[in-house]
């Protein structure tokens, strides 16, 4: 066999072996990331406090007026409290307020209000039919974020940083419009009035305290949340910046009214720059027993 032909022949099994090794490594990485997500889910589920009882709308009289109207509008009297939530979302996001590029995502979210905590597991589309997996969580006072290429190759991870923990709890509180029994006073939140369409809610968990301004419309729906200072990551570090979210398209699910659509962003000066827009595709609840 000529030398050139022999070398070409030998390259084929080498290339095939390298491809097999790469595929095995990718599958191993995916299995590792999936196992990590399952461990987080198990940890969140096991951290829930034991809660019982039902919604008693007659007991809301001491809350600010717009909060009373909202809770009476979105909850059913006598319904059990929410135990867990599983949501499927579609939407788009961008990595920062200075980016002009939006990327589509699909996500599942698992929430345990009695913990309190959440896990957000998203696939964000990239060019050439690739993706990154974004795994955000708040579990037992610890916020965490992890990004992996092709759901297999870790490229960024942070966990249990004070600013990240507070930012994650802020997010949990803002998204309580999707699990509204978590906004009842018996769920650990404290409300104070501002005006006929605004109230401030405060939540403390494991030494972390966050507050949000909730804004209501004439239909007794939460249409916006606002914080004058939520921790976010900018230019390689954490800073407090004004943060705002909007909700709309309420619908009835399991006797509760929740929004179909949400969006959130950061203020740059006087301008709100959205960084996340999404809608619920499905939502499933489990409820506490008496």
C-alpha positions in Angstrom: 0.0 0.0 0.0 1.4 3.4 -0.9 2.5 5.5 2.1 -0.1 8.3 1.4 -2.9 5.8 1.2 -1.8 4.0 4.3 -1.8 7.2 6.3 -5.3 8.1 5.0 -6.5 4.7 6.0 -5.1 4.9 9.5 -6.7 8.4 10.1 -10.2 6.9 9.7 -10.2 4.8 12.9 -8.4 7.5 14.9 -11.1 10.1 13.8 -13.8 7.6 14.7 -12.3 6.9 18.1 -12.1 10.6 18.8 -15.7 11.0 17.9 -16.8 8.2 20.1 -14.8 9.6 23.0 -16.4 13.0 22.5 -19.9 11.5 22.4 -19.3 9.5 25.6 -17.9 12.6 27.3 -21.0 14.6 26.2 -23.4 11.9 27.5 -21.5 11.7 30.7 -21.7 15.4 31.2 -25.4 15.5 30.5 -25.9 12.7 33.0 -23.9 14.6 35.6 -25.9 17.8 35.0 -29.2 15.9 35.1 -28.2 14.3 38.4 -27.3 17.6 39.8 -30.7 19.0 38.9 -32.4 16.0 40.5 -30.4 16.5 43.7 -31.5 20.1 43.9 -35.1 19.1 43.3 -34.9 16.5 46.1 -33.3 19.0 48.5 -36.0 21.6 47.8 -38.8 19.2 48.2 -37.5 17.8 51.5 -37.0 21.3 52.9 -40.6 22.2 53.0 -42.2 22.9 56.3 -45.4 21.0 57.2 -48.4 23.2 56.4 -52.1 22.6 56.6 -55.2 24.6 56.4 -57.4 26.4 53.9 -57.8 29.9 52.5 -60.0 32.0 54.8 -60.9 35.1 52.9 -62.9 36.5 55.9 -59.6 36.8 57.9 -58.0 39.3 55.5 -59.5 42.4 57.0 -56.3 43.8 58.5 -54.4 43.8 55.3 -54.1 46.8 53.0 -57.2 47.4 50.9 -55.7 46.6 47.5 -54.2 43.4 48.8 -57.5 42.2 50.3 -59.3 42.9 47.0 -56.5 41.1 45.1 -56.5 38.0 47.3 -60.3 37.8 47.2 -60.2 38.0 43.4 -57.5 35.4 42.7 -58.2 32.8 45.4 -61.2 30.7 46.3 -62.5 30.7 49.8 -61.9 27.4 51.5 -59.3 26.1 49.0 -56.2 24.3 50.4 -52.8 26.0 50.3 -50.5 25.3 47.4 -47.9 22.7 48.2 -45.9 22.5 45.0 -46.0 24.1 41.5 -44.6 22.8 38.2 -44.6 25.3 35.4 -43.6 25.1 31.7 -42.6 28.4 30.1 -41.7 29.7 26.7 -40.0 33.1 26.1 -36.9 35.0 25.3 -34.2 36.6 27.2 -31.0 38.6 26.8 -27.8 38.5 28.9 -27.8 42.1 29.9 -29.4 45.5 29.3 -26.6 46.5 26.9 -27.2 43.5 24.6 -29.3 43.8 21.5 -29.5 40.0 21.1 -32.6 38.1 22.4 -32.5 34.3 22.6 -35.5 32.0 22.8 -35.8 29.7 25.8 -38.0 26.8 27.1 -38.0 26.2 30.8 -39.5 24.2 33.6 -39.9 25.6 37.1 -40.5 23.8 40.3 -41.6 25.8 43.3 -42.2 24.8 46.9 -43.8 27.8 48.7 -43.5 26.2 52.1 -39.8 25.9 51.8 -39.7 28.6 50.3 -37.7 28.0 47.2 -37.6 27.3 43.4 -35.6 25.6 40.7 -35.7 27.1 37.2 -34.3 24.8 34.5 -34.0 26.4 31.1 -32.6 25.7 27.7 -31.6 28.8 25.8 -31.2 28.5 22.1 -27.8 29.4 20.4 -26.7 29.4 16.8 -26.0 26.2 14.9 -28.8 24.3 16.7 -26.8 24.4 20.0 -28.0 25.6 23.4 -26.9 26.4 27.0 -28.7 25.1 30.0 -29.4 27.6 32.7 -30.1 26.3 36.2 -31.2 28.9 38.7 -32.3 28.0 42.2 -33.1 29.2 45.7 -33.0 26.5 48.3 -32.8 26.9 52.1 -31.5 30.4 51.9 -28.9 29.7 49.2 -29.2 31.1 45.7 -27.3 29.5 42.9 -26.8 29.8 39.2 -25.2 27.3 36.8 -24.7 27.5 33.0 -23.7 24.5 30.9 -23.1 24.2 27.1 -25.3 21.6 25.5 -26.5 20.7 29.0 -23.2 18.9 29.5 -20.2 21.2 29.7 -20.1 23.6 32.7 -19.1 27.2 31.7 -20.2 29.2 34.7 -21.4 28.6 38.2 -22.0 30.6 41.4 -23.6 29.7 44.7 -24.2 31.0 48.2 -23.1 34.6 47.7 -25.0 37.0 49.9 -26.1 39.2 47.0 -27.1 36.2 44.9 -29.1 34.8 47.8 -31.0 38.1 48.3 -31.6 38.4 44.5 -33.0 34.9 44.3 -35.4 35.5 47.2 -36.5 38.7 45.5 -37.3 36.6 42.4 -39.2 34.1 44.4 -41.4 36.8 46.0 -42.1 38.5 42.7 -43.2 35.3 41.1 -45.6 34.5 43.9 -48.4 35.8 41.6 -48.1 32.2 40.1 -48.6 30.6 43.5 -50.7 33.2 45.3 -51.4 31.4 48.5 -47.8 32.3 49.3 -48.9 35.9 49.6 -51.3 35.2 52.4 -50.2 36.5 55.8 -49.9 33.0 57.2 -47.3 32.2 54.7 -44.7 34.4 56.3 -45.2 37.7 54.4 -46.0 41.1 55.9 -47.9 43.8 54.0 -48.0 47.5 54.6 -50.1 50.0 52.7 -49.0 52.7 50.3 -52.1 53.8 48.5 -55.3 52.4 46.9 -53.3 50.7 44.2 -50.0 49.9 45.8 -48.7 47.9 48.8 -45.3 46.7 49.9 -44.7 43.1 50.9 -41.8 41.9 52.9 -40.5 38.3 53.3 -37.7 37.1 55.6 -36.1 33.7 55.1 -33.1 32.4 57.0 -31.9 35.9 57.9 -32.5 37.3 54.4 -35.1 40.0 54.1 -36.5 41.4 50.9 -39.3 43.8 50.0 -41.2 44.5 46.9 -43.8 47.0 45.9 -46.9 45.4 44.4 -49.1 47.5 42.0 -52.7 46.6 41.3 -55.2 47.6 38.7 -59.0 48.2 38.8 -59.6 44.5 38.1 -57.8 43.7 41.4 -54.9 42.0 39.6 -51.2 42.5 40.3 -49.9 44.2 37.2 -46.4 45.1 38.3 -43.8 44.6 41.0 -41.0 47.0 41.7 -37.8 47.2 43.9 -35.7 50.3 44.1 -32.7 48.0 44.7 -32.4 44.4 43.8 -28.9 42.7 43.5 -27.9 41.8 40.0 -24.7 40.9 38.3 -23.2 43.7 36.2 -19.7 44.1 34.8 -18.4 41.1 36.8 -19.8 42.1 40.1 -23.0 42.5 42.1 -24.8 45.8 42.4 -28.1 47.1 43.6 -30.3 48.5 40.8 -34.0 49.3 40.4 -35.9 46.3 39.1 -39.4 46.0 37.7 -41.7 43.3 36.4 -45.1 43.3 34.7 -47.9 40.7 34.5 -51.0 40.4 32.4 -53.5 38.0 30.7 -54.9 36.5 33.9 -56.7 33.1 33.6 -58.4 30.6 35.9 -56.4 27.6 37.0 -57.5 25.2 39.8 -59.8 27.9 41.3 -57.1 30.6 41.2 -56.4 33.5 38.8 -52.8 33.7 37.7 -51.1 35.7 34.9 -50.3 34.0 31.6 -47.5 36.5 30.7 -44.7 38.1 32.6 -41.7 40.3 31.9 -38.9 41.8 34.0 -36.0 44.2 33.6 -33.6 46.6 35.1 -33.7 50.4 35.1 -30.9 52.2 33.3 -31.4 55.7 34.5 -35.0 56.5 33.9 -35.5 53.8 31.3 -36.7 50.2 32.0 -34.7 47.7 30.0 -36.4 44.4 29.8 -34.2 41.3 29.9 -36.8 38.5 30.3 -40.2 37.9 28.6 -42.1 34.7 29.1 -45.5 33.0 29.1 -46.9 30.0 30.9 -47.6 27.0 28.7 -48.7 24.7 31.5 -49.0 24.8 35.3 -49.7 22.0 37.7 -50.4 22.4 41.4 -50.4 20.0 44.4 -52.2 21.1 47.5 -51.7 20.6 51.2 -54.1 18.4 53.2 -56.1 19.5 56.1 
